[in-house]
Amino acid sequence: MSANLKDDLMPKLRARYERRSREGKTRMLDELCEDHGYERKYAIKLLGYSRLEMETLGVPICALY
């Protein structure tokens, strides 16, 4: 997923994720991991925090090699 697409898509997904029940969040995480190849914990971090909050907390947004 490109950075631009991630910036456009993540706020919408984050809003949907917040409104869901526990079972709904589980299904949403499964779909996100399957579609985009994310590890589950990384997907939880992506949906739980905004990009700015992640940078402030020091959570890596993408792997640097």
DSSP file (Angstrom, degrees, kcal/mol; ACC not computed):
  #  RESIDUE AA STRUCTURE BP1 BP2  ACC     N-H-->O    O-->H-N    N-H-->O    O-->H-N    TCO  KAPPA ALPHA  PHI   PSI    X-CA   Y-CA   Z-CA
    1    1 A M              0   0    0      0, 0.0    35,-0.0     0, 0.0     2,-0.0   0.000 360.0 360.0 360.0 128.1    0.0    0.0    0.0
    2    2 A S     >  -     0   0    0      1,-0.1     4,-2.4     4,-0.0     5,-0.2  -0.291 360.0-114.5 -72.6 160.9    1.5    3.3   -1.0
    3    3 A A  H  > S+     0   0    0      1,-0.2     4,-2.3     2,-0.2     5,-0.2   0.882 115.9  51.4 -64.0 -39.0    1.9    6.1    1.5
    4    4 A N  H  > S+     0   0    0      2,-0.2     4,-1.7     1,-0.2    -1,-0.2   0.919 112.0  45.8 -65.5 -43.0   -0.6    8.3   -0.3
    5    5 A L  H  > S+     0   0    0      1,-0.2     4,-3.1     2,-0.2     5,-0.3   0.894 111.9  52.4 -65.8 -39.0   -3.2    5.6   -0.4
    6    6 A K  H  X S+     0   0    0     -4,-2.4     4,-2.3     1,-0.2    -2,-0.2   0.894 108.3  50.7 -63.8 -39.8   -2.5    4.8    3.3
    7    7 A D  H  < S+     0   0    0     -4,-2.3    -1,-0.2     1,-0.2    -2,-0.2   0.846 117.0  40.9 -66.1 -33.3   -3.0    8.5    4.2
    8    8 A D  H  < S+     0   0    0     -4,-1.7     4,-0.5    -5,-0.2    -2,-0.2   0.878 122.5  37.8 -80.5 -39.7   -6.4    8.5    2.3
    9    9 A L  H  X S+     0   0    0     -4,-3.1     4,-2.3    -5,-0.2     3,-0.4   0.851 103.0  66.5 -84.9 -37.2   -7.7    5.1    3.4
   10   10 A M  H  X S+     0   0    0     -4,-2.3     4,-3.2    -5,-0.3     5,-0.2   0.871  96.1  53.8 -61.9 -41.8   -6.6    4.8    7.1
   11   11 A P  H  > S+     0   0    0      0, 0.0     4,-1.9     0, 0.0    -1,-0.2   0.901 112.4  46.4 -59.7 -36.6   -8.7    7.6    8.6
   12   12 A K  H  > S+     0   0    0     -4,-0.5     4,-2.0    -3,-0.4    -2,-0.2   0.928 115.3  45.0 -68.4 -45.4  -11.8    6.0    7.0
   13   13 A L  H  X S+     0   0    0     -4,-2.3     4,-2.7     1,-0.2    -1,-0.2   0.893 111.3  54.0 -64.9 -38.8  -10.8    2.6    8.2
   14   14 A R  H  X S+     0   0    0     -4,-3.2     4,-2.0    -5,-0.2    -1,-0.2   0.900 108.3  49.4 -62.1 -41.5   -9.9    3.9   11.7
   15   15 A A  H  X S+     0   0    0     -4,-1.9     4,-1.1    -5,-0.2    -1,-0.2   0.906 113.2  46.1 -65.3 -42.2  -13.4    5.5   12.0
   16   16 A R  H  X S+     0   0    0     -4,-2.0     4,-0.8     1,-0.2     3,-0.3   0.896 110.8  53.7 -65.1 -40.1  -15.1    2.3   11.0
   17   17 A Y  H >< S+     0   0    0     -4,-2.7     3,-0.7     1,-0.2    -2,-0.2   0.884 105.0  54.0 -62.8 -40.5  -12.9    0.3   13.4
   18   18 A E  H 3< S+     0   0    0     -4,-2.0    -1,-0.2     1,-0.2    -2,-0.2   0.831 108.4  49.5 -64.4 -32.7  -13.8    2.5   16.4
   19   19 A R  H 3< S+     0   0    0     -4,-1.1    -1,-0.2    -3,-0.3    -2,-0.2   0.635  94.1  95.8 -82.9 -14.3  -17.5    1.9   15.9
   20   20 A R  S << S-     0   0    0     -4,-0.8     2,-0.1    -3,-0.7    -3,-0.0  -0.338  73.1-118.0 -81.9 157.9  -17.4   -1.8   15.6
   21   21 A S     >  -     0   0    0     -2,-0.1     4,-2.6     1,-0.1     5,-0.2  -0.223  43.1 -90.7 -77.4 177.7  -17.9   -4.4   18.3
   22   22 A R  H  > S+     0   0    0      1,-0.2     4,-2.0     2,-0.2     5,-0.1   0.916 129.4  47.2 -59.5 -44.6  -15.2   -6.8   19.3
   23   23 A E  H  > S+     0   0    0      1,-0.2     4,-2.2     2,-0.2    -1,-0.2   0.887 112.0  50.8 -65.4 -38.5  -16.2   -9.4   16.7
   24   24 A G  H  > S+     0   0    0      2,-0.2     4,-2.5     1,-0.2    -2,-0.2   0.886 108.9  50.9 -65.9 -39.1  -16.5   -6.8   14.0
   25   25 A K  H  X S+     0   0    0     -4,-2.6     4,-2.6     2,-0.2    -1,-0.2   0.893 108.6  52.8 -64.4 -39.2  -13.0   -5.5   14.9
   26   26 A T  H  X S+     0   0    0     -4,-2.0     4,-2.4     2,-0.2    -2,-0.2   0.937 111.4  45.4 -61.4 -47.5  -11.7   -9.1   14.6
   27   27 A R  H  X S+     0   0    0     -4,-2.2     4,-2.4     1,-0.2    -2,-0.2   0.908 112.8  50.8 -62.9 -41.9  -13.2   -9.5   11.2
   28   28 A M  H  X S+     0   0    0     -4,-2.5     4,-2.4     1,-0.2    -2,-0.2   0.909 110.8  48.3 -63.8 -42.2  -11.9   -6.2   10.0
   29   29 A L  H  X S+     0   0    0     -4,-2.6     4,-2.6     2,-0.2     5,-0.2   0.914 110.2  52.2 -63.6 -42.5   -8.4   -6.9   11.2
   30   30 A D  H  X S+     0   0    0     -4,-2.4     4,-2.3     1,-0.2    -2,-0.2   0.924 111.8  46.2 -59.0 -45.0   -8.5  -10.3    9.5
   31   31 A E  H  X S+     0   0    0     -4,-2.4     4,-2.9     2,-0.2     5,-0.2   0.913 112.6  49.4 -65.0 -43.3   -9.5   -8.7    6.2
   32   32 A L  H  X S+     0   0    0     -4,-2.4     4,-2.2     1,-0.2     6,-0.5   0.913 113.1  46.8 -63.5 -43.1   -6.9   -5.9    6.4
   33   33 A C  H  X S+     0   0    0     -4,-2.6     4,-1.5     1,-0.2     5,-0.2   0.899 115.6  45.6 -66.1 -40.5   -4.1   -8.4    7.2
   34   34 A E  H  < S+     0   0    0     -4,-2.3    -2,-0.2    -5,-0.2    -1,-0.2   0.918 116.7  43.7 -68.8 -43.5   -5.2  -10.7    4.3
   35   35 A D  H  < S+     0   0    0     -4,-2.9    -2,-0.2    -5,-0.2    -1,-0.2   0.869 128.7  24.4 -71.5 -37.5   -5.7   -8.0    1.8
   36   36 A H  H  < S-     0   0    0     -4,-2.2    -1,-0.2    -5,-0.2    -2,-0.2   0.451 100.1-118.5-114.0  -1.9   -2.5   -6.0    2.5
   37   37 A G     <  +     0   0    0     -4,-1.5     2,-0.2    -5,-0.2    -4,-0.2   0.735  57.4 154.3  75.6  22.5   -0.2   -8.5    4.0
   38   38 A Y        -     0   0    0     -6,-0.5    -1,-0.2    -5,-0.2     2,-0.2  -0.514  48.3-113.5 -81.2 151.0    0.2   -6.8    7.4
   39   39 A E     >  -     0   0    0     -2,-0.2     4,-2.2     1,-0.1     5,-0.2  -0.544  32.5-115.1 -72.9 151.8    1.0   -8.5   10.6
   40   40 A R  H  > S+     0   0    0      1,-0.2     4,-2.2     2,-0.2     5,-0.2   0.903 113.0  49.6 -60.7 -45.4   -1.9   -8.4   13.0
   41   41 A K  H  > S+     0   0    0      1,-0.2     4,-2.0     2,-0.2    -1,-0.2   0.877 110.9  50.6 -63.9 -37.3   -0.2   -6.3   15.7
   42   42 A Y  H  > S+     0   0    0      2,-0.2     4,-2.4     1,-0.2    -1,-0.2   0.902 109.3  51.0 -66.5 -40.5    0.9   -3.8   13.1
   43   43 A A  H  X S+     0   0    0     -4,-2.2     4,-2.3     2,-0.2    -2,-0.2   0.887 108.0  52.9 -64.2 -38.3   -2.6   -3.5   11.7
   44   44 A I  H  X S+     0   0    0     -4,-2.2     4,-1.5     1,-0.2    -1,-0.2   0.913 110.4  47.6 -62.3 -42.3   -3.9   -2.9   15.3
   45   45 A K  H  X S+     0   0    0     -4,-2.0     4,-1.5     2,-0.2    -2,-0.2   0.898 110.8  51.7 -65.1 -40.6   -1.4   -0.1   15.7
   46   46 A L  H  < S+     0   0    0     -4,-2.4    -2,-0.2     1,-0.2    -1,-0.2   0.905 115.5  40.7 -62.4 -41.5   -2.4    1.4   12.3
   47   47 A L  H  < S+     0   0    0     -4,-2.3    -1,-0.2     1,-0.2    -2,-0.2   0.683 114.3  53.0 -82.4 -17.5   -6.1    1.4   13.2
   48   48 A G  H  < S+     0   0    0     -4,-1.5     2,-0.3    -5,-0.2    -1,-0.2   0.733 111.9  35.9 -90.4 -23.2   -5.6    2.5   16.8
   49   49 A Y  S  < S-     0   0    0     -4,-1.5     2,-0.1    -5,-0.1    -1,-0.1  -0.926  77.8-116.7-131.3 153.0   -3.6    5.6   16.2
   50   50 A S     >  -     0   0    0     -2,-0.3     4,-2.4     1,-0.1     5,-0.2  -0.400  39.3-104.9 -77.2 166.1   -3.3    8.4   13.6
   51   51 A R  H  > S+     0   0    0      1,-0.2     4,-2.2     2,-0.2     5,-0.2   0.895 122.5  50.7 -60.4 -41.3   -0.1    8.7   11.6
   52   52 A L  H  > S+     0   0    0      1,-0.2     4,-2.2     2,-0.2    -1,-0.2   0.911 110.0  49.3 -64.1 -43.2    0.9   11.8   13.7
   53   53 A E  H  > S+     0   0    0      1,-0.2     4,-2.2     2,-0.2    -2,-0.2   0.888 110.2  51.9 -63.4 -38.5    0.3    9.9   16.9
   54   54 A M  H  X>S+     0   0    0     -4,-2.4     5,-2.3     2,-0.2     4,-1.0   0.916 109.9  47.9 -64.5 -42.8    2.3    7.0   15.7
   55   55 A E  H  <5S+     0   0    0     -4,-2.2     3,-0.3     1,-0.2    -1,-0.2   0.895 112.0  50.5 -64.3 -39.3    5.3    9.2   14.7
   56   56 A T  H  <5S+     0   0    0     -4,-2.2    -1,-0.2     1,-0.2    -2,-0.2   0.884 111.7  47.4 -64.6 -39.5    5.1   10.9   18.1
   57   57 A L  H  <5S-     0   0    0     -4,-2.2    -1,-0.2    -5,-0.2    -2,-0.2   0.626 114.9-116.6 -78.1 -13.3    5.1    7.6   19.9
   58   58 A G  T  <5 +     0   0    0     -4,-1.0    -3,-0.2    -3,-0.3    -4,-0.1   0.681  59.2 154.5  86.1  18.5    8.0    6.3   17.8
   59   59 A V      < -     0   0    0     -5,-2.3    -1,-0.3    -6,-0.2     2,-0.2  -0.688  49.7-116.3 -79.3 125.3    6.1    3.5   16.1
   60   60 A P        -     0   0    0      0, 0.0     3,-0.1     0, 0.0    -1,-0.1  -0.436  23.5-164.5 -65.5 130.8    7.7    2.7   12.8
   61   61 A I  S    S+     0   0    0      1,-0.3     2,-0.3    -2,-0.2    -6,-0.0   0.819  74.1   5.7 -85.7 -34.2    5.3    3.4   10.0
   62   62 A C  S    S-     0   0    0      0, 0.0    -1,-0.3     0, 0.0     2,-0.2  -0.984  88.3 -94.1-145.5 156.8    7.2    1.5    7.4
   63   63 A A        -     0   0    0     -2,-0.3     2,-0.5    -3,-0.1    -2,-0.0  -0.492  33.0-151.8 -72.7 134.8   10.3   -0.7    7.4
   64   64 A L              0   0    0     -2,-0.2    -1,-0.0     1,-0.1     0, 0.0  -0.942 360.0 360.0-108.4 124.1   13.6    1.0    6.7
   65   65 A Y              0   0    0     -2,-0.5    -1,-0.1     0, 0.0    -2,-0.0   0.377 360.0 360.0-114.2 360.0   16.3   -1.1    5.2
